[in-house]
Amino acid sequence: MPLTFTLTNNVQNALSLAYSIGYDGKSQNPVIQNLSTVTIPTPGTFIVLQQAVTSSGQVYACKTVRVYEARPVTAQYSSCGGGKISLTLTDDIISRAYDQVEIKWGDGQSEIWTKGNSMALEHMYASTANSPTVSITGLYAAGTACEKGVPFQLPISFQQAQLNEIEIKSVEMRGDGTLRINYQGVVGIPTEIKYAPNAGNYVVDGKRSSGGIQPYDIKNQNVNQVYNLKLSSADLCQGTRDSKVYSSMTLSGQSSEGENVLSWSRYPDADGFAGYDLLRDGTVIKSFTSISEITYTDKDVQCGSYSEYQVVAKIGDVVSTSAPIGIKAEITSPKPISAASVSVLGSNVVLIKANVPGSGSNGTYNMTIEKADAGTTTFKKIITLFNQSEYSDIDVKTNDISYCYRISYENSCGQKLPPSEPICTMLLQKNRTTLSWTTPLPVLGGITGYDVMQTGSTSTADVIPVKMNTQYTVRLNAQSDLEYNFQIRAASTDGAFESLSNIINFKRSAGVFVPDAFTPNGDGYNDVLEAKSSQLQSFNFSVMNRWGEVVFHSEDIAVGWDGMVNGMNAPVGSYVYKMTFVDDINQTVEKSGTFMLLR
């Protein structure tokens, strides 16, 4: 096999010839081909239909062809060290083609196997001193065109089969309830495949005598049931052995608020246990070394996504795999944004940060930010971000006003959440030696308190906790740095977020500025002589003319001289001022100088 034969035409003066191979004897429209040779791949009986076209029309002829198998019948054997062997003919298309098989045992004895009988035969050799060769030949019934096929030579060695080689190599429960095992078999050793529900009685599902790695399927089982499996083997010398017992695995799971919660059966035997591997879509996502670790929450899934999971128990070099389960990640009640903050990064930058629920590495979402000036209720959308939870707003003046923000999002399931409560930047201001800042919270969910961060021009930074107070009085003395920066920090209750205010510059000794000229002419520019300072505790200011007469006096730095004396314009010229003030560290300072009055 295969058989190739030549087609010979006996029709005289044929104009054309065509053939149909394997004609069924009745079809009106057989497939016709131009052929000169035919190859038959398998044994059997075939009808060859010939179509010839002559000058008088079409003529047909049929020929029945019988193809005989000639390939050898193969076999396997086993022995147990004595003279007895067990031989098993291979049950395949070749052996099924013959009517009989002749077995010559190599010791002068022979045996005829007839189709339909058991394909397992036994033979006892009187001597094991030599290694005989069994000759196996397929035979056809008398009267057929072919007598026999090619012999198969099988050398015999008298060795006892090693039953301890027969072991389970892997166990897999499939989704259709088929329990697939792969095991190592030994040629000619009958091996029973047994299974039992957990703690139940064993049932023999089948028996095999093949060698090498063998797959075997136990069908129609419950994928949610744990089964114990083992192999039972017996050799020709009445030796018996049960393999080590291995168990199947079960896996279950469900979606819970966008996370997939999984649990699996605890492997029943700790002997040789190496660990579990949890697979998602064919890839290991987590490994476990403890036999008692049988649950896992997969947070790295996207809402609306479908994932297929399996768990694999590793016992030495054997693996037991559960049936796959599919889970669609869903959120019954999406959570609003509950963690966010706003923080001043500079005079023209505010950083907005948020934690979006369900925003793992596989999660997608749109986050929308709205903004309003503090004290107003009109929020306007400034941006929508895709899979981003931070944004820097540069359209701000953080030293002048406070800004409030609201944050909302839409998850990958298309569920939209309403805006969060407003969170507002802290606006830090000073009034002489008192610092104060705005009270609306800069962190969503509340804060633990405020810290005043004081950084001197030469000294190290100090962090001063003030609890929930929103004012702080600067405490300086003559030994303090000449200049400081102050900033307020607020932290969330869980420590995950913080917010910073704008920075205020503070000089230790108050400087008072008096201009060297002013023009009280009513044009609205430089019409009043004013002293400028913001850190004085008290203030006393006098203006004298060239004869030493006091023409103006004030104890309020906000009140300046308008160039009038007794309701009349003071003369143009030079004047003298004297002032006494107490600064922020309680020092009394006296200062004098001159200026010009111009019109």
HELIX and SHEET records of a PDB file:
HELIX    1   1 SER A   95  ALA A   97  5                                   3    
HELIX    2   2 LEU A  163  GLU A  165  5                                   3    
SHEET    1   A 2 LEU A   3  THR A   6  0                                        
SHEET    2   A 2 THR A  37  ILE A  40 -1                                        
SHEET    1   B 3 SER A  16  ILE A  21  0                                        
SHEET    2   B 3 GLY A  44  THR A  54 -1                                        
SHEET    3   B 3 GLY A  57  VAL A  67 -1                                        
SHEET    1   C 3 ALA A  75  SER A  79  0                                        
SHEET    2   C 3 LYS A  84  LEU A  89 -1                                        
SHEET    3   C 3 ALA A 120  MET A 124 -1                                        
SHEET    1   D 4 SER A 110  THR A 114  0                                        
SHEET    2   D 4 GLN A 100  LYS A 104 -1                                        
SHEET    3   D 4 THR A 133  LEU A 139 -1                                        
SHEET    4   D 4 PHE A 152  PRO A 155 -1                                        
SHEET    1   E 7 GLY A 212  ILE A 218  0                                        
SHEET    2   E 7 LEU A 179  GLY A 185 -1                                        
SHEET    3   E 7 GLU A 167  MET A 173 -1                                        
SHEET    4   E 7 VAL A 318  THR A 321  1                                        
SHEET    5   E 7 TYR A 306  ILE A 315 -1                                        
SHEET    6   E 7 PHE A 273  ARG A 280 -1                                        
SHEET    7   E 7 THR A 283  PHE A 288 -1                                        
SHEET    1   F 6 GLY A 212  ILE A 218  0                                        
SHEET    2   F 6 LEU A 179  GLY A 185 -1                                        
SHEET    3   F 6 GLU A 167  MET A 173 -1                                        
SHEET    4   F 6 VAL A 318  THR A 321  1                                        
SHEET    5   F 6 TYR A 306  ILE A 315 -1                                        
SHEET    6   F 6 ILE A 325  LYS A 328 -1                                        
SHEET    1   G 4 VAL A 203  ARG A 208  0                                        
SHEET    2   G 4 THR A 191  PRO A 197 -1                                        
SHEET    3   G 4 TYR A 227  ALA A 234 -1                                        
SHEET    4   G 4 THR A 240  ASP A 242 -1                                        
SHEET    1   H 4 VAL A 203  ARG A 208  0                                        
SHEET    2   H 4 THR A 191  PRO A 197 -1                                        
SHEET    3   H 4 TYR A 227  ALA A 234 -1                                        
SHEET    4   H 4 TYR A 246  SER A 247 -1                                        
SHEET    1   I 3 LEU A 251  SER A 256  0                                        
SHEET    2   I 3 GLU A 259  TRP A 264 -1                                        
SHEET    3   I 3 THR A 295  ASP A 298 -1                                        
SHEET    1   J 3 ALA A 339  GLY A 346  0                                        
SHEET    2   J 3 VAL A 349  ASN A 355 -1                                        
SHEET    3   J 3 GLU A 390  ASP A 393 -1                                        
SHEET    1   K 4 LYS A 380  PHE A 386  0                                        
SHEET    2   K 4 TYR A 365  ASP A 373 -1                                        
SHEET    3   K 4 TYR A 403  ASN A 411 -1                                        
SHEET    4   K 4 ILE A 423  CYS A 424 -1                                        
SHEET    1   L 3 LEU A 428  ASN A 431  0                                        
SHEET    2   L 3 THR A 434  TRP A 437 -1                                        
SHEET    3   L 3 GLN A 471  THR A 473 -1                                        
SHEET    1   M 4 ALA A 461  LYS A 467  0                                        
SHEET    2   M 4 ILE A 447  GLY A 456 -1                                        
SHEET    3   M 4 GLU A 483  SER A 492 -1                                        
SHEET    4   M 4 GLU A 498  LEU A 500 -1                                        
SHEET    1   N 4 ALA A 461  LYS A 467  0                                        
SHEET    2   N 4 ILE A 447  GLY A 456 -1                                        
SHEET    3   N 4 GLU A 483  SER A 492 -1                                        
SHEET    4   N 4 ILE A 504  LYS A 507 -1                                        
SHEET    1   O 5 ALA A 517  PHE A 518  0                                        
SHEET    2   O 5 THR A 588  LEU A 597  1                                        
SHEET    3   O 5 GLY A 573  VAL A 582 -1                                        
SHEET    4   O 5 SER A 538  MET A 544 -1                                        
SHEET    5   O 5 VAL A 550  SER A 554 -1                                        
SHEET    1   P 2 MET A 564  VAL A 565  0                                        
SHEET    2   P 2 MET A 568  ASN A 569 -1                                        
END                                                                             
